[in-house]
Amino acid sequence: RSRNEVKQREFLRRAGEAAQADYANIAAISYYEQLYGLLEQAERGAILFRLGQVKETLGHWEEARIHYQDALALAVESGHDASLPQYRIAIGEVLRRQGRFAEAATWYTQARTESEQHGDQASMAKALICEGTLAVQQGSYDDALVRYASSLTIRRELDDRPNIANLLNNMSIVASYLGDLSHARVLQEESLTIRRTLGNKWSIANSLNNLGMFATDQGELDLARSSLEEAIALQREIGDPSALATSLHSLANTLRAQGDYDQAHKLYVECLEINHQLGDRWLLIQLLEDMGWLAALQEQPEPALRLVAVASNARTALGSPLPPAEQAKLDAALAPARATLGEQAEVIWKAGLALDLIEVVEEIVR
């Protein structure tokens, strides 16, 4: 409130950063927007970047992307080359979350090239982890692990504990996709230990969600439920709808394994609504697969095959195959439905392949 603009800028920046760190997202946006108007042109890019981060947390992905692109344009105009890789990576991450994989890959490659040119190890490591995650979503697990390992080497050299934890988390996911749940849990528990020490709520919730998923797959359903309920409580504080939907989805799978089919179905539908609003096709596909699995357990063979066929067609279009271990589990879950339907199973499957993912989702949530 001071008329001293130097102090106004200082304290608005500090207030915005504190609010952002505590996931007081609306307050953070207010502080950053006030600060933006007090800054010279050359200083505005960093605040636009932070605004983009907060908007991304809230699930406002298009707004976030626009902020990142505006920050990039300012950096190019003012010659702030050191900022370019992080802005390009941020744009790529929003595009990846929207299922725009080819576009995302281009931004990551540009960021990695610039990082190499400027000797920016931190940005190089970030580009590598993002490329690794994109490779996971496209089913290239060996490529993902190579990129994660390269990134982890850099992060260990920098003693960057938050990102060491992030990489251990990501590598645990790949291990689970490859069917090695024991190794996946070891990596994830190491990640969670670091994250609890650092105290970042979003990261802690992320690890708890993943541990809950692994525990469900290993039949430790009480442990899974307690981990997921803690994750959900943290995510409701944070206000990240995408992360919340992910943990609600994991909890629905746990409830399905416990035989609570009605509550599992309610959570699946809630997750469909959230991810439809966000435009996250990758997660919508996973939800239809799990709802098909649930329908098979409820002895509803036709809806079971139809839902999974819709998801299968959408995976092909997106270029994101189901991990082999997950495909084997889904095939086993659908086997009774196929046996019940006999020759009619293939007719229903082909009919499902012709349906549009978004139209089916909208019909379910309507």
MORA-V626189 format. One record per backbone hydrogen bond with DSSP energy under -0.5 kcal/mol. NH is the residue of the N-H (numbers start at 1). CO is the residue of the C=O. If there is no record, write none. Layout:
NH:CO + NH:CO
//
This chain:
5:3 + 8:4 + 9:5 + 10:6 + 11:7 + 12:8 + 13:9 + 14:10 + 15:11 + 16:12 + 17:13 + 18:14 + 19:15 + 20:16 + 21:17 + 22:18 + 23:20 + 24:19 + 25:23 + 28:24 + 29:25 + 30:26 + 31:27 + 32:28 + 33:29 + 34:30 + 35:31 + 36:32 + 37:33 + 38:35 + 39:35 + 39:36 + 43:40 + 44:40 + 44:41 + 47:43 + 48:44 + 49:45 + 50:46 + 51:47 + 52:48 + 53:49 + 54:50 + 55:51 + 56:52 + 57:53 + 58:54 + 59:56 + 60:55 + 61:59 + 64:60 + 65:61 + 66:62 + 67:63 + 68:64 + 69:65 + 70:66 + 71:67 + 72:68 + 73:69 + 74:70 + 75:71 + 76:72 + 77:73 + 78:74 + 79:75 + 80:75 + 81:79 + 83:80 + 84:80 + 84:81 + 85:81 + 87:83 + 88:84 + 89:85 + 90:86 + 91:87 + 92:88 + 93:89 + 94:90 + 95:91 + 96:92 + 97:93 + 98:94 + 99:96 + 100:95 + 101:99 + 104:100 + 105:101 + 106:102 + 107:103 + 108:104 + 109:105 + 110:106 + 111:107 + 112:108 + 113:109 + 114:110 + 115:111 + 116:112 + 117:113 + 118:114 + 119:115 + 119:116 + 120:115 + 121:119 + 124:120 + 125:121 + 126:122 + 127:123 + 128:124 + 129:125 + 130:126 + 131:127 + 132:128 + 133:129 + 134:130 + 135:131 + 136:132 + 137:133 + 138:134 + 139:136 + 140:135 + 141:139 + 144:140 + 145:141 + 146:142 + 147:143 + 148:144 + 149:145 + 150:146 + 151:147 + 152:148 + 153:149 + 154:150 + 155:151 + 156:152 + 157:153 + 158:154 + 159:155 + 159:156 + 160:155 + 161:159 + 164:160 + 165:161 + 166:162 + 167:163 + 168:164 + 169:165 + 170:166 + 171:167 + 172:168 + 173:169 + 174:170 + 175:171 + 176:172 + 177:173 + 178:174 + 179:176 + 180:175 + 181:179 + 184:180 + 185:181 + 186:182 + 187:183 + 188:184 + 189:185 + 190:186 + 191:187 + 192:188 + 193:189 + 194:190 + 195:191 + 196:192 + 197:193 + 198:194 + 199:195 + 200:195 + 201:199 + 204:200 + 205:201 + 206:202 + 207:203 + 208:204 + 209:205 + 210:206 + 211:207 + 212:208 + 213:209 + 214:210 + 215:211 + 216:212 + 217:213 + 218:214 + 219:216 + 220:215 + 221:219 + 224:220 + 225:221 + 226:222 + 227:223 + 228:224 + 229:225 + 230:226 + 231:227 + 232:228 + 233:229 + 234:230 + 235:231 + 236:232 + 237:233 + 238:234 + 239:235 + 240:235 + 241:239 + 244:240 + 245:241 + 246:242 + 247:243 + 248:244 + 249:245 + 250:246 + 251:247 + 252:248 + 253:249 + 254:250 + 255:251 + 256:252 + 257:253 + 258:254 + 259:255 + 259:256 + 260:255 + 261:259 + 264:260 + 265:261 + 266:262 + 267:263 + 268:264 + 269:265 + 270:266 + 271:267 + 272:268 + 273:269 + 274:270 + 275:271 + 276:272 + 277:273 + 278:274 + 279:275 + 280:275 + 281:279 + 284:280 + 285:281 + 286:282 + 287:283 + 288:284 + 289:285 + 290:286 + 291:287 + 292:288 + 293:289 + 294:290 + 295:291 + 296:292 + 297:293 + 298:294 + 299:296 + 300:295 + 304:300 + 305:301 + 306:302 + 307:303 + 308:304 + 309:305 + 310:306 + 311:307 + 312:308 + 313:309 + 314:310 + 315:311 + 316:312 + 317:313 + 318:314 + 319:315 + 320:315 + 325:177 + 327:323 + 328:324 + 329:325 + 330:326 + 331:327 + 332:328 + 333:329 + 334:330 + 335:331 + 336:332 + 338:334 + 339:335 + 340:336 + 341:337 + 342:338 + 344:341 + 345:342 + 346:343 + 347:343 + 348:344 + 349:345 + 350:346 + 351:347 + 352:348 + 353:349 + 354:350 + 354:351 + 355:352 + 360:356 + 361:357 + 362:358 + 363:359 + 364:360 + 365:361 + 366:362
//
